[in-house]
């Protein structure tokens, strides 16, 4: 094992698999007004239009992982901030899980959206600090306006084939208004940058 691979393995072990590696953003087609991306932004879920903004401030309660029994689940795809509001990017985290798995609220809040976006079941919860968490694909029976508690089961993983196929993953996002944020810091996991060892 070379030095870079060793550092990567140790970092992943130390962070419970939540480590991220800086990399150039992948090429993706961008959304356009009236598209599924526009629809997703209005609902506050998915890969809708976004702008990159800062990480959460200090003193904010740590979010609970929505899948994985409260432990960090496998990180399938990290947040990838778009350069422009409508530009390509990945506006959330993809967390490895299984179809039918319980999905739990990351923090106390109120359901502000439950429905379908781009054919997939979605759920949004606005938290007491104004940050909105989004979940996709999640089958839920909660009603808009219903209050939820941190760790409460809010739904189950849907069986729709998603952008993680053939894997099953939960897409979880974080928004302040219409601005997408990197959800990872809300879970108490900082951004890890792996550097080559001389």
Residue pairs with C-beta under 8 A, 6 or more apart in sequence:
1 9
3 196
3 197
4 194
4 196
4 197
6 197
7 194
7 195
7 197
8 19
8 21
8 194
11 19
11 192
11 194
12 19
15 72
15 189
15 192
16 71
16 72
16 189
17 72
17 73
17 74
17 75
18 72
18 75
18 184
18 187
18 189
19 75
19 192
19 194
20 75
20 78
20 184
20 191
20 192
20 193
21 192
21 193
21 194
22 193
22 194
25 80
25 88
25 89
26 80
26 88
27 88
28 88
28 89
28 90
29 88
30 37
30 86
30 87
30 88
31 37
31 38
31 47
31 48
31 49
31 86
32 38
32 86
33 86
36 46
36 117
36 118
37 46
37 47
37 48
37 49
37 86
38 48
38 49
39 48
39 117
39 118
40 46
40 47
40 48
40 117
40 118
40 122
41 48
41 49
41 50
41 178
42 48
43 113
43 115
43 117
43 122
43 124
43 134
44 112
44 113
44 124
44 132
44 134
44 173
44 175
45 113
45 117
45 122
45 123
45 124
45 134
45 135
45 136
45 171
45 173
46 91
46 92
46 117
46 118
46 120
46 122
46 134
46 136
46 171
46 173
47 89
47 90
47 91
47 92
48 91
48 180
49 85
49 86
49 178
50 81
50 82
50 85
50 89
50 91
50 178
50 179
50 180
51 82
51 84
51 85
51 178
51 179
51 180
52 81
52 82
52 83
52 89
52 179
52 180
53 176
53 179
53 180
53 181
54 181
55 181
55 182
55 185
56 131
56 174
56 181
56 185
56 186
60 129
60 186
61 107
61 150
62 186
62 187
62 188
63 106
63 107
63 133
63 150
63 183
63 186
63 187
63 188
64 70
64 104
64 105
64 106
64 107
64 150
64 151
64 187
65 71
65 72
65 73
65 95
65 106
65 187
66 95
66 103
66 104
66 105
66 106
66 133
66 135
66 170
66 172
67 73
67 95
67 97
67 101
67 102
67 103
67 104
67 157
67 170
68 95
68 97
70 151
72 187
72 189
73 95
73 96
73 97
73 170
74 95
74 96
75 93
75 94
75 95
75 96
76 94
76 95
76 96
76 164
76 167
76 169
77 90
77 93
77 94
77 164
77 169
78 90
78 93
78 184
79 90
79 91
79 92
79 93
79 180
79 182
79 183
79 184
80 89
80 90
80 91
81 89
81 180
81 182
82 88
82 89
82 91
83 89
91 173
91 180
92 134
92 171
92 172
92 173
92 174
92 180
92 183
93 171
93 172
93 173
93 183
93 184
94 163
94 164
94 169
94 170
94 171
95 169
95 170
95 171
95 172
96 164
96 167
96 168
96 169
97 157
97 168
97 169
97 170
98 157
98 168
99 157
99 158
99 159
99 168
100 156
100 157
100 159
101 156
101 157
101 170
102 153
102 155
102 156
103 123
103 135
103 138
103 140
103 153
103 154
103 155
103 156
103 157
103 170
104 151
104 152
104 153
104 154
105 125
105 133
105 148
105 149
105 150
105 151
105 152
105 154
106 125
106 127
106 133
106 150
106 172
106 186
106 187
107 125
107 127
107 128
107 133
107 150
108 127
108 128
108 147
108 148
108 149
108 150
109 125
109 126
109 127
109 128
109 133
109 147
109 148
110 125
110 126
110 145
110 146
110 147
110 148
111 123
111 124
111 125
111 142
111 143
111 144
111 145
111 146
111 148
111 154
112 124
112 125
112 126
112 132
112 144
113 122
113 123
113 124
113 134
113 144
114 122
114 123
114 124
114 140
114 142
114 143
114 144
115 121
115 122
116 122
117 136
119 160
120 136
120 137
120 158
120 160
120 162
121 136
121 137
121 138
121 139
121 140
121 155
121 158
121 160
122 134
122 135
122 136
122 137
122 138
123 134
123 135
123 136
123 138
123 140
123 142
123 154
123 155
124 132
124 133
124 134
124 135
125 132
125 133
125 134
125 135
125 148
125 154
126 132
127 133
130 176
131 174
131 175
131 176
131 181
131 186
132 174
132 175
132 176
133 172
133 173
133 174
133 183
134 171
134 172
134 173
134 174
134 175
135 154
135 155
135 170
135 171
135 172
136 162
136 170
136 171
137 157
137 158
137 159
137 160
137 162
137 170
137 171
138 154
138 155
138 156
138 157
138 158
138 170
139 155
139 156
139 157
139 158
140 154
140 155
140 156
141 155
142 148
142 154
142 155
148 154
157 168
157 170
162 168
162 169
162 171
163 169
163 171
172 183
173 180
173 183
174 180
174 181
174 182
174 183
174 186
175 181
182 191
184 190
184 191
185 191
